[in-house]
Amino acid sequence: MDKKLICHDIALLTAKAFVDSNMPEYINNSGAKGYASDMIKKYLEVYPLIKEEYENQHPPGNGITFLK
């Protein structure tokens, strides 16, 4: 997996976990529009954080790292 795909997958899973935890709100009030809106907001919020954490864990030029 490359860096972009890893960061995307983790950001998507994080956003989904967040909005899924608020499911009663969407069912009772804002519906699919609110769900989609919150999913996008959360994804855009966490993607840069995940990218930064990835870069901290795997600095450029470090090559392949193994569990120690």
N, CA, C and O atoms as a GROMACS GRO file, in nm:
protein
  272
    1MET      N    1   0.084  -0.118   0.000
    1MET     CA    2   0.000   0.000   0.000
    1MET      C    3   0.088   0.124   0.000
    1MET      O    4   0.193   0.128   0.064
    2ASP      N    5   0.045   0.223  -0.072
    2ASP     CA    6   0.121   0.347  -0.070
    2ASP      C    7   0.065   0.443   0.035
    2ASP      O    8  -0.042   0.421   0.091
    3LYS      N    9   0.141   0.548   0.060
    3LYS     CA   10   0.108   0.644   0.165
    3LYS      C   11  -0.031   0.704   0.147
    3LYS      O   12  -0.108   0.712   0.242
    4LYS      N   13  -0.064   0.746   0.024
    4LYS     CA   14  -0.194   0.810   0.000
    4LYS      C   15  -0.309   0.715   0.029
    4LYS      O   16  -0.409   0.754   0.089
    5LEU      N   17  -0.295   0.591  -0.013
    5LEU     CA   18  -0.402   0.493   0.008
    5LEU      C   19  -0.418   0.460   0.157
    5LEU      O   20  -0.530   0.449   0.206
    6ILE      N   21  -0.308   0.446   0.226
    6ILE     CA   22  -0.314   0.418   0.370
    6ILE      C   23  -0.382   0.534   0.443
    6ILE      O   24  -0.472   0.512   0.525
    7CYS      N   25  -0.340   0.656   0.413
    7CYS     CA   26  -0.399   0.773   0.479
    7CYS      C   27  -0.546   0.787   0.445
    7CYS      O   28  -0.628   0.819   0.532
    8HIS      N   29  -0.582   0.762   0.318
    8HIS     CA   30  -0.722   0.770   0.276
    8HIS      C   31  -0.806   0.667   0.352
    8HIS      O   32  -0.912   0.700   0.405
    9ASP      N   33  -0.760   0.544   0.355
    9ASP     CA   34  -0.836   0.437   0.422
    9ASP      C   35  -0.858   0.467   0.570
    9ASP      O   36  -0.969   0.450   0.621
   10ILE      N   37  -0.754   0.511   0.637
   10ILE     CA   38  -0.767   0.540   0.780
   10ILE      C   39  -0.858   0.660   0.803
   10ILE      O   40  -0.940   0.660   0.895
   11ALA      N   41  -0.845   0.764   0.720
   11ALA     CA   42  -0.932   0.882   0.732
   11ALA      C   43  -1.078   0.844   0.707
   11ALA      O   44  -1.167   0.891   0.777
   12LEU      N   45  -1.102   0.759   0.608
   12LEU     CA   46  -1.238   0.716   0.577
   12LEU      C   47  -1.297   0.634   0.691
   12LEU      O   48  -1.412   0.654   0.729
   13LEU      N   49  -1.219   0.542   0.745
   13LEU     CA   50  -1.266   0.461   0.857
   13LEU      C   51  -1.294   0.547   0.981
   13LEU      O   52  -1.391   0.524   1.053
   14THR      N   53  -1.208   0.644   1.005
   14THR     CA   54  -1.227   0.734   1.119
   14THR      C   55  -1.353   0.816   1.103
   14THR      O   56  -1.432   0.828   1.197
   15ALA      N   57  -1.372   0.873   0.985
   15ALA     CA   58  -1.492   0.953   0.959
   15ALA      C   59  -1.618   0.868   0.972
   15ALA      O   60  -1.717   0.912   1.029
   16LYS      N   61  -1.613   0.747   0.918
   16LYS     CA   62  -1.729   0.658   0.925
   16LYS      C   63  -1.761   0.620   1.070
   16LYS      O   64  -1.878   0.619   1.109
   17ALA      N   65  -1.660   0.591   1.148
   17ALA     CA   66  -1.683   0.557   1.289
   17ALA      C   67  -1.747   0.674   1.362
   17ALA      O   68  -1.836   0.655   1.445
   18PHE      N   69  -1.702   0.795   1.332
   18PHE     CA   70  -1.758   0.913   1.397
   18PHE      C   71  -1.905   0.931   1.361
   18PHE      O   72  -1.989   0.947   1.450
   19VAL      N   73  -1.937   0.928   1.232
   19VAL     CA   74  -2.076   0.952   1.193
   19VAL      C   75  -2.166   0.836   1.232
   19VAL      O   76  -2.283   0.857   1.266
   20ASP      N   77  -2.115   0.715   1.228
   20ASP     CA   78  -2.196   0.601   1.270
   20ASP      C   79  -2.234   0.609   1.418
   20ASP      O   80  -2.340   0.563   1.458
   21SER      N   81  -2.146   0.670   1.498
   21SER     CA   82  -2.177   0.682   1.640
   21SER      C   83  -2.289   0.784   1.665
   21SER      O   84  -2.347   0.787   1.773
   22ASN      N   85  -2.319   0.866   1.566
   22ASN     CA   86  -2.426   0.965   1.576
   22ASN      C   87  -2.549   0.925   1.494
   22ASN      O   88  -2.630   1.011   1.458
   23MET      N   89  -2.564   0.798   1.463
   23MET     CA   90  -2.671   0.752   1.375
   23MET      C   91  -2.811   0.796   1.417
   23MET      O   92  -2.889   0.834   1.330
   24PRO      N   93  -2.848   0.794   1.545
   24PRO     CA   94  -2.983   0.840   1.582
   24PRO      C   95  -3.011   0.984   1.537
   24PRO      O   96  -3.124   1.016   1.501
   25GLU      N   97  -2.910   1.069   1.539
   25GLU     CA   98  -2.926   1.207   1.492
   25GLU      C   99  -2.966   1.210   1.345
   25GLU      O  100  -3.055   1.287   1.307
   26TYR      N  101  -2.902   1.128   1.264
   26TYR     CA  102  -2.933   1.127   1.121
   26TYR      C  103  -3.069   1.065   1.094
   26TYR      O  104  -3.144   1.112   1.008
   27ILE      N  105  -3.100   0.959   1.166
   27ILE     CA  106  -3.229   0.892   1.146
   27ILE      C  107  -3.344   0.985   1.184
   27ILE      O  108  -3.444   0.993   1.113
   28ASN      N  109  -3.330   1.054   1.296
   28ASN     CA  110  -3.439   1.136   1.348
   28ASN      C  111  -3.443   1.279   1.295
   28ASN      O  112  -3.548   1.343   1.299
   29ASN      N  113  -3.331   1.331   1.246
   29ASN     CA  114  -3.329   1.472   1.210
   29ASN      C  115  -3.276   1.500   1.069
   29ASN      O  116  -3.354   1.531   0.979
   30SER      N  117  -3.147   1.491   1.051
   30SER     CA  118  -3.085   1.543   0.929
   30SER      C  119  -3.079   1.446   0.811
   30SER      O  120  -3.054   1.488   0.698
   31GLY      N  121  -3.101   1.319   0.835
   31GLY     CA  122  -3.105   1.221   0.727
   31GLY      C  123  -2.973   1.204   0.652
   31GLY      O  124  -2.866   1.230   0.705
   32ALA      N  125  -2.986   1.159   0.528
   32ALA     CA  126  -2.868   1.128   0.446
   32ALA      C  127  -2.783   1.252   0.420
   32ALA      O  128  -2.661   1.244   0.414
   33LYS      N  129  -2.849   1.366   0.403
   33LYS     CA  130  -2.774   1.490   0.377
   33LYS      C  131  -2.683   1.523   0.496
   33LYS      O  132  -2.566   1.558   0.476
   34GLY      N  133  -2.734   1.513   0.617
   34GLY     CA  134  -2.652   1.539   0.736
   34GLY      C  135  -2.541   1.438   0.751
   34GLY      O  136  -2.429   1.473   0.789
   35TYR      N  137  -2.572   1.311   0.722
   35TYR     CA  138  -2.472   1.204   0.731
   35TYR      C  139  -2.356   1.233   0.634
   35TYR      O  140  -2.239   1.228   0.672
   36ALA      N  141  -2.392   1.262   0.508
   36ALA     CA  142  -2.290   1.288   0.407
   36ALA      C  143  -2.208   1.413   0.441
   36ALA      O  144  -2.086   1.414   0.426
   37SER      N  145  -2.276   1.516   0.485
   37SER     CA  146  -2.208   1.641   0.520
   37SER      C  147  -2.109   1.619   0.634
   37SER      O  148  -1.995   1.665   0.627
   38ASP      N  149  -2.151   1.549   0.738
   38ASP     CA  150  -2.063   1.523   0.852
   38ASP      C  151  -1.948   1.430   0.813
   38ASP      O  152  -1.836   1.445   0.863
   39MET      N  153  -1.976   1.333   0.725
   39MET     CA  154  -1.872   1.240   0.680
   39MET      C  155  -1.761   1.317   0.608
   39MET      O  156  -1.643   1.294   0.633
   40ILE      N  157  -1.799   1.408   0.520
   40ILE     CA  158  -1.700   1.487   0.447
   40ILE      C  159  -1.623   1.578   0.542
   40ILE      O  160  -1.500   1.587   0.533
   41LYS      N  161  -1.693   1.645   0.632
   41LYS     CA  162  -1.627   1.734   0.727
   41LYS      C  163  -1.524   1.658   0.811
   41LYS      O  164  -1.411   1.704   0.828
   42LYS      N  165  -1.565   1.544   0.862
   42LYS     CA  166  -1.475   1.466   0.949
   42LYS      C  167  -1.357   1.412   0.869
   42LYS      O  168  -1.244   1.412   0.918
   43TYR      N  169  -1.381   1.365   0.747
   43TYR     CA  170  -1.273   1.314   0.661
   43TYR      C  171  -1.169   1.424   0.638
   43TYR      O  172  -1.049   1.402   0.654
   44LEU      N  173  -1.216   1.543   0.599
   44LEU     CA  174  -1.125   1.654   0.571
   44LEU      C  175  -1.054   1.702   0.698
   44LEU      O  176  -0.943   1.756   0.690
   45GLU      N  177  -1.114   1.683   0.812
   45GLU     CA  178  -1.052   1.720   0.939
   45GLU      C  179  -0.940   1.624   0.977
   45GLU      O  180  -0.834   1.667   1.022
   46VAL      N  181  -0.964   1.495   0.959
   46VAL     CA  182  -0.867   1.396   1.008
   46VAL      C  183  -0.758   1.359   0.907
   46VAL      O  184  -0.651   1.314   0.947
   47TYR      N  185  -0.783   1.377   0.777
   47TYR     CA  186  -0.683   1.336   0.677
   47TYR      C  187  -0.546   1.401   0.702
   47TYR      O  188  -0.446   1.330   0.704
   48PRO      N  189  -0.539   1.534   0.722
   48PRO     CA  190  -0.407   1.594   0.747
   48PRO      C  191  -0.341   1.541   0.876
   48PRO      O  192  -0.219   1.528   0.883
   49LEU      N  193  -0.422   1.512   0.976
   49LEU     CA  194  -0.367   1.458   1.101
   49LEU      C  195  -0.309   1.320   1.080
   49LEU      O  196  -0.202   1.287   1.133
   50ILE      N  197  -0.378   1.239   1.002
   50ILE     CA  198  -0.331   1.103   0.974
   50ILE      C  199  -0.205   1.108   0.888
   50ILE      O  200  -0.111   1.032   0.912
   51LYS      N  201  -0.203   1.196   0.790
   51LYS     CA  202  -0.085   1.211   0.704
   51LYS      C  203   0.036   1.252   0.788
   51LYS      O  204   0.146   1.199   0.769
   52GLU      N  205   0.017   1.345   0.879
   52GLU     CA  206   0.125   1.390   0.967
   52GLU      C  207   0.175   1.275   1.056
   52GLU      O  208   0.295   1.256   1.072
   53GLU      N  209   0.082   1.199   1.111
   53GLU     CA  210   0.120   1.086   1.196
   53GLU      C  211   0.194   0.980   1.116
   53GLU      O  212   0.291   0.922   1.164
   54TYR      N  213   0.149   0.954   0.994
   54TYR     CA  214   0.217   0.858   0.907
   54TYR      C  215   0.361   0.902   0.883
   54TYR      O  216   0.454   0.822   0.892
   55GLU      N  217   0.379   1.031   0.852
   55GLU     CA  218   0.513   1.082   0.825
   55GLU      C  219   0.601   1.076   0.950
   55GLU      O  220   0.722   1.057   0.939
   56ASN      N  221   0.542   1.093   1.067
   56ASN     CA  222   0.619   1.079   1.192
   56ASN      C  223   0.661   0.935   1.215
   56ASN      O  224   0.770   0.910   1.266
   57GLN      N  225   0.576   0.841   1.178
   57GLN     CA  226   0.605   0.699   1.198
   57GLN      C  227   0.699   0.644   1.091
   57GLN      O  228   0.775   0.551   1.118
   58HIS      N  229   0.693   0.701   0.970
   58HIS     CA  230   0.774   0.653   0.858
   58HIS      C  231   0.843   0.770   0.790
   58HIS      O  232   0.799   0.814   0.684
   59PRO      N  233   0.950   0.823   0.850
   59PRO     CA  234   1.018   0.938   0.790
   59PRO      C  235   1.076   0.904   0.653
   59PRO      O  236   1.117   0.790   0.630
   60PRO      N  237   1.080   1.002   0.562
   60PRO     CA  238   1.136   0.978   0.429
   60PRO      C  239   1.280   0.927   0.438
   60PRO      O  240   1.357   0.969   0.525
   61GLY      N  241   1.315   0.837   0.348
   61GLY     CA  242   1.451   0.785   0.344
   61GLY      C  243   1.479   0.679   0.448
   61GLY      O  244   1.592   0.630   0.458
   62ASN      N  245   1.378   0.644   0.526
   62ASN     CA  246   1.397   0.545   0.631
   62ASN      C  247   1.392   0.403   0.574
   62ASN      O  248   1.428   0.307   0.642
   63GLY      N  249   1.345   0.389   0.451
   63GLY     CA  250   1.335   0.258   0.391
   63GLY      C  251   1.227   0.175   0.456
   63GLY      O  252   1.137   0.228   0.522
   64ILE      N  253   1.235   0.047   0.438
   64ILE     CA  254   1.137  -0.044   0.497
   64ILE      C  255   1.173  -0.066   0.643
   64ILE      O  256   1.288  -0.096   0.677
   65THR      N  257   1.074  -0.050   0.729
   65THR     CA  258   1.098  -0.074   0.870
   65THR      C  259   1.025  -0.200   0.914
   65THR      O  260   0.919  -0.234   0.861
   66PHE      N  261   1.080  -0.266   1.009
   66PHE     CA  262   1.021  -0.387   1.063
   66PHE      C  263   0.988  -0.365   1.210
   66PHE      O  264   1.046  -0.278   1.276
   67LEU      N  265   0.895  -0.443   1.259
   67LEU     CA  266   0.863  -0.436   1.401
   67LEU      C  267   0.986  -0.477   1.482
   67LEU      O  268   1.055  -0.573   1.449
   68LYS      N  269   1.010  -0.404   1.586
   68LYS     CA  270   1.129  -0.434   1.667
   68LYS      C  271   1.087  -0.488   1.800
   68LYS      O  272   1.172  -0.520   1.884
   0.00000   0.00000   0.00000
